[in-house]
Amino acid sequence: MLVYHLNEIWPLSFPRRTMWDARSAFRDWVCDELLSDSFPYKEIENGILWEVEGKWVVKGALDVDIGANPSAEGGGEDEGVDDQAVKVVDIIDTFRLQEQPPFDKKQFVAYIKRYIKNLTPKLDETQQEAFKKGVEGATKYLLSKLKDLQFFVGEGMHDDGSVVFAYYKDGATNPTFLYFAHGLKEVKC
């Protein structure tokens, strides 16, 4: 069996998406792309948070079976194979999310206060009202999971950008990601 790396058989430069059919991307207000409609979300906490299921995937070498018989052609089983496959979380890899050090409760509350102060003026009146009404409940929800959360920011690593939260539900092998819905704006691809 011959093994080809994807960039050897498809050398063109395409956006780093694992899902080719994305029609919309979701960016935070500093223009970091954090999500696309290729990843379905569920609204929780009165629509303030979006919950998205991530998956561990294998990235790297691509096995291509061309029907050849390597032993008849003088090739060994693993001859010339440079297997650099690695396991990655699809959402982290696709959007190049950068993991941040964990927050303690005091740091988290300070971040949320600054986030609310920065985000609220960017929302229209209806969105402001809904956000202000539900953000306290969403904050309590996140605080209840604080010790289990991982923190990610977009590729630009902006201090004032949105933080993406990830955790593993009880017994889950794949992470669940949480986004502040009002902090994302849809951009058509």
N, C-alpha and C positions, 0 to 999 in steps of 0.2 A: 504494500500500500504506500503510495506517495503522499507526503505531507507537504502542503504549501502554506505559507503565511498569506493572509488575506491581502497584504500590500504587494505581494509578488504577482498575484493574479488579477488584482483590481487596483492598479497604482494611482488612480485618480483621487483627488482630494475631495472628500465629502464631509459634511458636518458629522461630529462624533455622536451619532444617535444610534441606539440599539433598535429603535422602532422606526422604520422607514416611512411610515404613513402619518406622521404627526402633521396636523393642520394648524395647530396653535401651540405657541410656547407661552409660558408664564414667567415673567420677569419681576424682580423687585424694583423699587423706585430708583436704584442706582444702576439699573440695566443688566444685572447678572441674571442669566437664564437659570431658573431653579427647577422647572418642571415643564412637561408638555402634556398635551391631551392623549398621548400614547400610554400614559400611566393613569388609569382611572382613579378617581378620588371619591371619598365619602365625606360629606359634611358632618361635623360633630360640634358639640358645644354651641348650639344655635347658629351654626353656619360660620362661626368665627374661625374655627380650625378646619383644615382639610387633612384627612387621614389617607395615606397612600402606602400600599404594600410594596416593599422592595423585594428583590430576589437576588440570591447569590447565583452568578453565572460564570461560565468559564470563558476567558478571553485569551486569545493568543493563536496558536497554530490551528490550521484548518485541515482536517483530514479529507482528502479527495480520493475516492476509489475510482480509478479509470479503467478498471477491468484487466489490468496487466498482471502478469504472474511474475513477481520479482525474482523468485528462485530460478525460473526458466531464463530470465534475462540477466542473470549473474548478480542480482542485487540481493543484499541481505535484508533481514527483517527491519532493522532500524537504520540502515545505511543512509547517511546524509540527513538524518532527521534532527532538526534543531527545535525541540519541543519546549517552547517558552510559555505554555499555557498557565494562566494564573486565575484564581477565583477572585471575583470582584462583586460588589453590590451594584446592580444595574443603575440605580438612580445616582449613586455617588460617582460612578464612572462616566455616565452619559453627560452629566451636567458639571463635571469636574469640581464637585463640592470639596471644600477644604475643612478637615476636622479641626475643631478648636478645643482648647482645654475646657474641662467641665467648670460650670458655674457653681458656687455655693449659693445659699439662699439670698444673702445680701447682694451679691453680684447679679443674680438673676432678677431680683426686684428692681435694682438700679437699671439694668438693661431694659426691662419691660417699660419702666417709666419713661426712659429716653425714647424708646421705640414708639410709644403712644404719642408722645409730644411731637416727634418727627413725622409720623404717619398721618395723624388726624388732619392737618391742614391740606394734605394732598388728596383727601377724599371729598366727594361732593356732600351736600347737606344730608341726604338720605343715608348715605354710607356712613357718615360720621355718627349719626344717631344710632344706627345698628351696631357699629363697632363699639361705641362708648357703652351701650347697653349690655353687650355680651362679653367684652374683654375681661371683666373681672372674673366671671365664671371660667373662662378659658385659662386665665392665669392661675386660678386655684387648681384646675385640672392638671396643668403642667407642673405646678409646685408639688402636687401629690406624687408625681413621677420623677421628680428632680434627680434623685440618686441613681435612677436607671437610664437617664437621658444621655445621648451623645449629641454634640452640638456641631453644626456645619454652617459654613457661609459659602457664598458663591465664589467663583474663580477669581474675581477682582479683590476679594478679601477686604471689602469696605467696612469700616467701623460702624457706619450708620445703616448698613444693609440689613436685610432680613436674616434671621437665624433659622435654620431648618433643624428640627429636633428629630432624633431617631431613638427608638427603643425596641426591645424584643418583648412581645406579649408572652404571657405565661406559656412555656413549652414550645414556643415558636422557634424555628431555625432561620427564618427570614426576618429582617428588620421592618418595622413600621415607621413611616416618616410623618411628621406633623408640620404643617405650614399655616401661618396666619393668612387666611383667605384674602382679607382686605389689603394685605401688603403685596399682593401679586396683581400684575396687570397682564391681560391677555394680548398677545401680539400674533397676528396672523402670519403664517409662514408662506 
